[in-house]
Amino acid sequence: MYFGILLATRVFFIFISFTMFLPIMVLMPQKLSICFTLGRIFIIGSFFVLKGPQNQFTGMTSKEKLPFTMGFLGSMVSTLYV
């Protein structure tokens, strides 16, 4: 149930970022980046709920997936920074 709620919230934020703020990105780029980053945070949260926090965290920090996790988190931080 919580997975569906978080996933629906993610879809909402991504939809809002592309429909409302993409056309006016030149004027207000921070609103697009905030909505898009919130959508990405909610998708990660939905998988934490689906798989369990411990399993998801150990999967994300495994030796094979750690570079991708760090790249993803780095891109989220840099999106908010810019």
C-alpha positions as protocol buffer text, in pm:
chain_id: "A"
residue {
  index: 1
  type: MET
  ca { x: 0 y: 0 z: 0 }
}
residue {
  index: 2
  type: TYR
  ca { x: 275 y: 247 z: 94 }
}
residue {
  index: 3
  type: PHE
  ca { x: 467 y: 150 z: -219 }
}
residue {
  index: 4
  type: GLY
  ca { x: 170 y: 255 z: -432 }
}
residue {
  index: 5
  type: ILE
  ca { x: 129 y: 582 z: -245 }
}
residue {
  index: 6
  type: LEU
  ca { x: 496 y: 672 z: -282 }
}
residue {
  index: 7
  type: LEU
  ca { x: 496 y: 567 z: -646 }
}
residue {
  index: 8
  type: ALA
  ca { x: 187 y: 777 z: -717 }
}
residue {
  index: 9
  type: THR
  ca { x: 350 y: 1073 z: -543 }
}
residue {
  index: 10
  type: ARG
  ca { x: 656 y: 1023 z: -760 }
}
residue {
  index: 11
  type: VAL
  ca { x: 445 y: 1022 z: -1074 }
}
residue {
  index: 12
  type: PHE
  ca { x: 274 y: 1340 z: -956 }
}
residue {
  index: 13
  type: PHE
  ca { x: 600 y: 1529 z: -898 }
}
residue {
  index: 14
  type: ILE
  ca { x: 757 y: 1415 z: -1225 }
}
residue {
  index: 15
  type: PHE
  ca { x: 436 y: 1505 z: -1411 }
}
residue {
  index: 16
  type: ILE
  ca { x: 424 y: 1849 z: -1248 }
}
residue {
  index: 17
  type: SER
  ca { x: 790 y: 1914 z: -1321 }
}
residue {
  index: 18
  type: PHE
  ca { x: 752 y: 1836 z: -1691 }
}
residue {
  index: 19
  type: THR
  ca { x: 410 y: 1989 z: -1759 }
}
residue {
  index: 20
  type: MET
  ca { x: 423 y: 2304 z: -1551 }
}
residue {
  index: 21
  type: PHE
  ca { x: 788 y: 2393 z: -1515 }
}
residue {
  index: 22
  type: LEU
  ca { x: 956 y: 2260 z: -1831 }
}
residue {
  index: 23
  type: PRO
  ca { x: 806 y: 2531 z: -2055 }
}
residue {
  index: 24
  type: ILE
  ca { x: 919 y: 2806 z: -1816 }
}
residue {
  index: 25
  type: MET
  ca { x: 1252 y: 2648 z: -1728 }
}
residue {
  index: 26
  type: VAL
  ca { x: 1443 y: 2954 z: -1846 }
}
residue {
  index: 27
  type: LEU
  ca { x: 1262 y: 3175 z: -1596 }
}
residue {
  index: 28
  type: MET
  ca { x: 1243 y: 2938 z: -1295 }
}
residue {
  index: 29
  type: PRO
  ca { x: 1484 y: 2644 z: -1327 }
}
residue {
  index: 30
  type: GLN
  ca { x: 1488 y: 2585 z: -952 }
}
residue {
  index: 31
  type: LYS
  ca { x: 1122 y: 2480 z: -947 }
}
residue {
  index: 32
  type: LEU
  ca { x: 1182 y: 2218 z: -1216 }
}
residue {
  index: 33
  type: SER
  ca { x: 1486 y: 2080 z: -1036 }
}
residue {
  index: 34
  type: ILE
  ca { x: 1310 y: 2066 z: -698 }
}
residue {
  index: 35
  type: CYS
  ca { x: 1005 y: 1882 z: -834 }
}
residue {
  index: 36
  type: PHE
  ca { x: 1218 y: 1644 z: -1039 }
}
residue {
  index: 37
  type: THR
  ca { x: 1447 y: 1567 z: -744 }
}
residue {
  index: 38
  type: LEU
  ca { x: 1151 y: 1512 z: -513 }
}
residue {
  index: 39
  type: GLY
  ca { x: 1010 y: 1266 z: -765 }
}
residue {
  index: 40
  type: ARG
  ca { x: 1339 y: 1078 z: -769 }
}
residue {
  index: 41
  type: ILE
  ca { x: 1352 y: 1073 z: -388 }
}
residue {
  index: 42
  type: PHE
  ca { x: 1001 y: 928 z: -376 }
}
residue {
  index: 43
  type: ILE
  ca { x: 1091 y: 652 z: -622 }
}
residue {
  index: 44
  type: ILE
  ca { x: 1386 y: 551 z: -402 }
}
residue {
  index: 45
  type: GLY
  ca { x: 1158 y: 565 z: -98 }
}
residue {
  index: 46
  type: SER
  ca { x: 903 y: 342 z: -267 }
}
residue {
  index: 47
  type: PHE
  ca { x: 1165 y: 76 z: -325 }
}
residue {
  index: 48
  type: PHE
  ca { x: 1280 y: 108 z: 35 }
}
residue {
  index: 49
  type: VAL
  ca { x: 923 y: 29 z: 138 }
}
residue {
  index: 50
  type: LEU
  ca { x: 888 y: -253 z: -115 }
}
residue {
  index: 51
  type: LYS
  ca { x: 1211 y: -438 z: -40 }
}
residue {
  index: 52
  type: GLY
  ca { x: 1266 y: -328 z: 317 }
}
residue {
  index: 53
  type: PRO
  ca { x: 1514 y: -66 z: 430 }
}
residue {
  index: 54
  type: GLN
  ca { x: 1793 y: -307 z: 522 }
}
residue {
  index: 55
  type: ASN
  ca { x: 1774 y: -510 z: 199 }
}
residue {
  index: 56
  type: GLN
  ca { x: 1751 y: -201 z: -20 }
}
residue {
  index: 57
  type: PHE
  ca { x: 2040 y: -26 z: 152 }
}
residue {
  index: 58
  type: THR
  ca { x: 2266 y: -331 z: 136 }
}
residue {
  index: 59
  type: GLY
  ca { x: 2174 y: -376 z: -230 }
}
residue {
  index: 60
  type: MET
  ca { x: 2251 y: -13 z: -311 }
}
residue {
  index: 61
  type: THR
  ca { x: 2583 y: -20 z: -128 }
}
residue {
  index: 62
  type: SER
  ca { x: 2706 y: -352 z: -262 }
}
residue {
  index: 63
  type: LYS
  ca { x: 3043 y: -347 z: -433 }
}
residue {
  index: 64
  type: GLU
  ca { x: 2898 y: -375 z: -783 }
}
residue {
  index: 65
  type: LYS
  ca { x: 2627 y: -109 z: -742 }
}
residue {
  index: 66
  type: LEU
  ca { x: 2805 y: 147 z: -525 }
}
residue {
  index: 67
  type: PRO
  ca { x: 2945 y: 354 z: -816 }
}
residue {
  index: 68
  type: PHE
  ca { x: 2598 y: 380 z: -970 }
}
residue {
  index: 69
  type: THR
  ca { x: 2443 y: 473 z: -636 }
}
residue {
  index: 70
  type: MET
  ca { x: 2701 y: 743 z: -577 }
}
residue {
  index: 71
  type: GLY
  ca { x: 2653 y: 874 z: -930 }
}
residue {
  index: 72
  type: PHE
  ca { x: 2277 y: 886 z: -884 }
}
residue {
  index: 73
  type: LEU
  ca { x: 2298 y: 1062 z: -548 }
}
residue {
  index: 74
  type: GLY
  ca { x: 2563 y: 1297 z: -684 }
}
residue {
  index: 75
  type: SER
  ca { x: 2341 y: 1390 z: -976 }
}
residue {
  index: 76
  type: MET
  ca { x: 2053 y: 1462 z: -739 }
}
residue {
  index: 77
  type: VAL
  ca { x: 2270 y: 1687 z: -522 }
}
residue {
  index: 78
  type: SER
  ca { x: 2418 y: 1864 z: -823 }
}
residue {
  index: 79
  type: THR
  ca { x: 2070 y: 1920 z: -968 }
}
residue {
  index: 80
  type: LEU
  ca { x: 1966 y: 2098 z: -650 }
}
residue {
  index: 81
  type: TYR
  ca { x: 2294 y: 2287 z: -629 }
}
residue {
  index: 82
  type: VAL
  ca { x: 2270 y: 2431 z: -977 }
}
